[in-house]
Amino acid sequence: MSSILTNNSAMVALQTLKGINSNLAKTQDEISTGKKVANAQDNAAVWSISKVMESDESAFKTIQSNLNMANSIVAAGRSGAEQVQVILDKMHKLAISASSDGFDYSTIDAQIATMKEEITSYIDASQINGVNLLKTNPVPGQTSFSVLSSIDRTSGTVATVNTSITVDSVNFETSIEAVTIAPITDRTTALAARTQIEGLIDVAKKGAAELGTAGERITSQATFVSKLADSLKMGSSSLVDADMEEASARLQALQTQQQLGVQALSIANQAPQTILSLFR
C-alpha cells in the first residue's frame, strides 16, 4: 500500500544516512585527533585504563630522572672514595720508605700530614646537591640516602606501594678523616704509621666497593624503569590511538556510502510523486 502521509522508504533511507554520517564524523575525528578513544564518552572503560597507564608512565619518567640524579650522587661518593684510596697508597709508600734507621723522618711526617689534609678536602668535595655519602650524615640527621625506585600498583585498585633504594653512608668522616696518623719521628713510629695507614686503605677500598655496588643497582633500576615507562606508553597507545591506515580506508568507504545514501533518500522522497499518475 502506498501512502502520501508516511514514506517508509524515505524513513529507512534517512536513518541509514544518519548512521553513515555519524560514523563518518567519528572517523574524521579519529583522523584529526589521532585517537579512537579521545574522551570518556568514546569508551569509558578503555579511557579510564589508559589514563591510569598514562599517569604511571609520567610517574616512572620522573622516577627515572630521580634515579639518574641518585646515581650521580653515588658516583661522586665512589670517585671520592677511590681518590682517597689513591692518596692513602701514597702515604703508605712514604711510611714504608721511612721504615729504616737514619731516614729524614720529619720530611716524611710533613708530607703525610699534607696528604691527610688533601684527603679531608676530597671527602668534603664528594657531594652533589649537598648529599655526601662519605660524610657521617649524607643528609642532615640521617646516616643514609634514599631514592624512590618504583611504584607498585595493586591490581584492581588505585593503591600504590612505594619502593625505595637506600644507600648507607660509608662514613669516611669518622673512619678516615677523624683518624690521627701517629707522628713519624723514628723507624718505630714509621712502622706504626704504616700499619695504621694500611687499616685506612682497607676502609677506603671497602667503602668504594660498597658505593660501586649501590651505583650498579641504581643504574640497573633506572634502565628497568625507562623500559617500563616505554611499555606503558605503548600499552596506552594500543588502547586509545587510532589505526590511521584503517581509518583512512574506512573514511573513503563511508564517503562512498554517504553519496549512495543521499541518492537513496532522494529516490525514496520522489516515490510519492508516482501516486499522481494514478489520478491522470
PLY file of the C-alpha trace (Angstrom):
ply
format ascii 1.0
element vertex 280
property float x
property float y
property float z
element edge 279
property int vertex1
property int vertex2
end_header
0.00 0.00 0.00
1.25 3.45 -0.92
0.64 6.42 1.35
1.19 10.14 0.94
1.29 10.53 4.74
4.02 8.02 5.55
7.02 7.29 3.34
8.56 4.17 4.84
11.33 4.01 2.27
12.37 7.58 2.99
12.37 6.92 6.72
14.66 3.89 6.30
16.94 5.78 3.92
17.11 8.74 6.33
18.03 6.56 9.32
20.67 4.81 7.23
22.12 8.14 6.13
22.19 9.41 9.71
24.12 6.31 10.78
26.59 6.78 7.93
27.07 10.47 8.81
27.63 9.59 12.47
30.29 7.00 11.60
31.85 9.43 9.12
32.08 12.15 11.77
33.68 9.72 14.23
36.21 8.57 11.62
37.06 12.18 10.77
37.61 12.86 14.49
39.95 9.86 14.72
42.00 11.14 11.80
42.17 14.71 13.10
43.00 13.75 16.73
44.89 10.53 16.06
42.83 8.80 18.77
39.99 6.33 18.59
39.21 6.97 22.26
39.68 10.69 22.81
37.48 11.08 25.88
35.44 9.12 28.40
32.34 9.31 26.22
34.01 7.31 23.44
34.70 4.32 25.70
34.64 4.94 29.44
36.41 1.71 30.48
39.23 1.97 27.97
39.65 5.71 28.61
39.92 5.09 32.39
42.53 2.34 31.96
44.57 4.46 29.55
44.59 7.41 31.97
45.94 5.20 34.76
48.65 3.94 32.40
49.49 7.49 31.31
49.73 8.56 34.96
52.05 5.65 35.75
54.17 6.40 32.69
54.60 10.01 33.81
55.46 8.85 37.33
58.07 6.40 36.07
59.67 9.06 33.88
60.05 11.24 36.98
61.38 8.28 38.97
63.93 7.64 36.22
65.15 11.23 36.49
65.45 10.87 40.26
67.37 7.62 39.88
69.75 9.26 37.42
70.39 12.03 39.96
70.88 9.46 42.72
73.32 7.60 40.50
75.32 10.80 40.08
75.38 11.28 43.86
76.64 7.74 44.41
79.17 8.12 41.59
80.53 11.29 43.22
80.96 9.43 46.50
82.58 6.46 44.79
85.01 8.67 42.86
85.92 10.46 46.10
86.46 7.14 47.89
88.69 5.88 45.08
90.75 9.08 45.17
91.08 8.82 48.96
92.41 5.29 48.48
94.97 6.57 45.94
96.25 9.17 48.42
96.40 6.57 51.20
98.51 4.34 48.94
100.97 7.20 48.50
101.04 7.76 52.27
101.66 4.04 52.75
104.67 4.15 50.42
106.10 7.10 52.32
105.67 5.28 55.64
107.41 2.22 54.21
110.30 4.35 52.94
110.73 5.72 56.48
110.93 2.24 57.98
114.74 2.29 58.00
117.05 3.90 60.53
118.65 7.23 59.70
115.87 8.47 57.39
114.61 12.10 57.12
111.59 11.41 59.33
110.43 15.00 59.70
110.08 15.47 55.94
108.10 12.25 55.59
105.90 13.21 58.51
105.17 16.62 56.94
104.32 15.02 53.58
101.94 12.57 55.21
100.27 15.38 57.16
99.77 17.34 53.93
98.26 14.32 52.21
95.94 13.80 55.18
94.64 17.34 54.66
94.21 16.53 50.97
92.06 13.53 51.92
89.84 15.80 54.02
89.30 18.09 51.05
88.33 15.13 48.83
85.84 13.89 51.41
84.27 17.33 51.76
84.02 17.82 47.99
82.47 14.45 47.13
78.89 15.72 47.06
76.13 16.63 44.65
73.29 18.90 45.66
74.50 18.76 49.25
74.35 14.94 49.52
77.71 13.45 50.53
77.92 9.70 51.08
81.43 9.98 52.52
80.12 12.05 55.43
78.61 10.67 58.63
75.30 12.28 57.67
74.79 12.31 53.89
71.72 14.46 54.50
71.01 16.29 57.77
70.06 13.94 60.57
70.39 10.75 58.52
73.12 8.16 58.04
71.83 7.06 54.65
70.40 8.40 51.41
67.18 7.04 49.87
65.60 7.43 46.44
62.18 6.27 45.22
62.85 3.44 42.78
59.36 2.23 41.82
55.64 2.43 42.47
53.84 -0.90 42.50
50.12 -0.76 41.75
47.79 -3.37 43.20
45.56 -4.92 40.54
42.00 -3.65 40.59
42.70 -0.74 42.95
44.14 2.75 42.82
46.50 1.98 45.71
50.25 2.01 45.08
53.18 0.81 47.17
56.41 2.81 47.19
59.73 1.00 46.75
62.99 2.78 47.54
66.71 2.14 47.27
68.70 3.16 50.33
72.45 3.75 50.23
74.23 3.86 53.57
76.99 6.36 54.23
80.49 4.86 54.20
81.34 7.46 56.85
84.91 8.37 55.88
84.41 11.45 58.01
84.75 9.32 61.15
86.68 6.28 59.95
89.38 8.15 57.95
89.19 11.94 58.27
88.94 11.94 62.07
91.79 9.43 62.49
95.09 10.98 63.53
98.15 9.39 61.95
100.87 8.80 64.56
103.74 11.30 64.06
106.78 9.78 62.40
109.92 10.55 64.41
111.89 7.35 64.00
111.79 3.88 62.48
109.46 2.51 65.15
106.87 5.23 64.71
107.13 4.86 60.91
106.27 1.17 61.23
103.32 2.04 63.48
102.10 4.67 60.98
102.39 2.16 58.13
100.16 -0.32 59.98
97.67 2.43 60.75
97.57 3.58 57.12
97.03 0.00 55.94
93.88 -0.10 58.07
92.66 3.13 56.47
93.35 1.74 53.00
91.14 -1.24 53.82
88.35 1.11 54.94
88.66 3.17 51.74
88.59 0.10 49.48
85.53 -1.36 51.19
83.74 1.99 51.05
84.44 2.42 47.34
83.25 -1.15 46.70
80.01 -0.58 48.61
79.27 2.60 46.67
80.13 0.85 43.42
77.62 -1.91 44.19
74.95 0.66 45.09
75.63 2.58 41.88
75.27 -0.59 39.81
71.91 -1.33 41.43
70.63 2.19 40.81
71.78 2.10 37.18
70.03 -1.22 36.64
66.82 0.09 38.22
66.91 3.26 36.11
67.25 1.16 32.95
64.34 -1.04 34.01
62.12 1.94 34.88
62.89 3.51 31.49
61.81 0.33 29.68
58.73 0.07 31.88
57.70 3.64 31.04
58.10 2.86 27.33
55.96 -0.28 27.75
53.24 1.73 29.48
53.31 4.31 26.70
52.98 1.61 24.04
50.19 -0.09 26.03
48.23 3.12 26.38
48.78 3.87 22.71
47.38 0.49 21.68
44.22 1.23 23.66
43.39 4.75 22.50
45.39 5.61 19.37
43.66 5.30 16.02
44.88 2.92 13.33
45.47 5.54 10.66
45.62 3.07 7.76
42.31 1.55 8.81
40.76 4.98 9.45
41.81 6.20 6.01
40.26 3.19 4.29
37.12 3.50 6.41
36.82 7.21 5.56
36.80 6.53 1.83
34.24 3.75 2.24
31.97 5.93 4.38
32.21 8.84 1.93
31.04 6.48 -0.82
28.25 5.17 1.42
27.23 8.75 2.20
26.86 9.57 -1.52
24.82 6.43 -2.09
22.71 7.18 0.99
21.92 10.67 -0.29
20.88 9.20 -3.64
18.76 6.52 -1.93
16.99 9.17 0.17
16.42 11.30 -2.92
14.85 8.35 -4.74
12.69 7.49 -1.72
11.48 11.10 -1.46
10.41 11.03 -5.12
8.33 7.87 -4.67
5.09 9.68 -3.57
5.17 11.61 -6.85
4.29 8.39 -8.70
0.91 8.41 -6.92
-0.07 11.44 -9.02
-0.04 9.25 -12.12
-2.96 7.32 -10.66
-5.14 10.45 -10.93
-4.39 11.34 -14.52
0 1
1 2
2 3
3 4
4 5
5 6
6 7
7 8
8 9
9 10
10 11
11 12
12 13
13 14
14 15
15 16
16 17
17 18
18 19
19 20
20 21
21 22
22 23
23 24
24 25
25 26
26 27
27 28
28 29
29 30
30 31
31 32
32 33
33 34
34 35
35 36
36 37
37 38
38 39
39 40
40 41
41 42
42 43
43 44
44 45
45 46
46 47
47 48
48 49
49 50
50 51
51 52
52 53
53 54
54 55
55 56
56 57
57 58
58 59
59 60
60 61
61 62
62 63
63 64
64 65
65 66
66 67
67 68
68 69
69 70
70 71
71 72
72 73
73 74
74 75
75 76
76 77
77 78
78 79
79 80
80 81
81 82
82 83
83 84
84 85
85 86
86 87
87 88
88 89
89 90
90 91
91 92
92 93
93 94
94 95
95 96
96 97
97 98
98 99
99 100
100 101
101 102
102 103
103 104
104 105
105 106
106 107
107 108
108 109
109 110
110 111
111 112
112 113
113 114
114 115
115 116
116 117
117 118
118 119
119 120
120 121
121 122
122 123
123 124
124 125
125 126
126 127
127 128
128 129
129 130
130 131
131 132
132 133
133 134
134 135
135 136
136 137
137 138
138 139
139 140
140 141
141 142
142 143
143 144
144 145
145 146
146 147
147 148
148 149
149 150
150 151
151 152
152 153
153 154
154 155
155 156
156 157
157 158
158 159
159 160
160 161
161 162
162 163
163 164
164 165
165 166
166 167
167 168
168 169
169 170
170 171
171 172
172 173
173 174
174 175
175 176
176 177
177 178
178 179
179 180
180 181
181 182
182 183
183 184
184 185
185 186
186 187
187 188
188 189
189 190
190 191
191 192
192 193
193 194
194 195
195 196
196 197
197 198
198 199
199 200
200 201
201 202
202 203
203 204
204 205
205 206
206 207
207 208
208 209
209 210
210 211
211 212
212 213
213 214
214 215
215 216
216 217
217 218
218 219
219 220
220 221
221 222
222 223
223 224
224 225
225 226
226 227
227 228
228 229
229 230
230 231
231 232
232 233
233 234
234 235
235 236
236 237
237 238
238 239
239 240
240 241
241 242
242 243
243 244
244 245
245 246
246 247
247 248
248 249
249 250
250 251
251 252
252 253
253 254
254 255
255 256
256 257
257 258
258 259
259 260
260 261
261 262
262 263
263 264
264 265
265 266
266 267
267 268
268 269
269 270
270 271
271 272
272 273
273 274
274 275
275 276
276 277
277 278
278 279
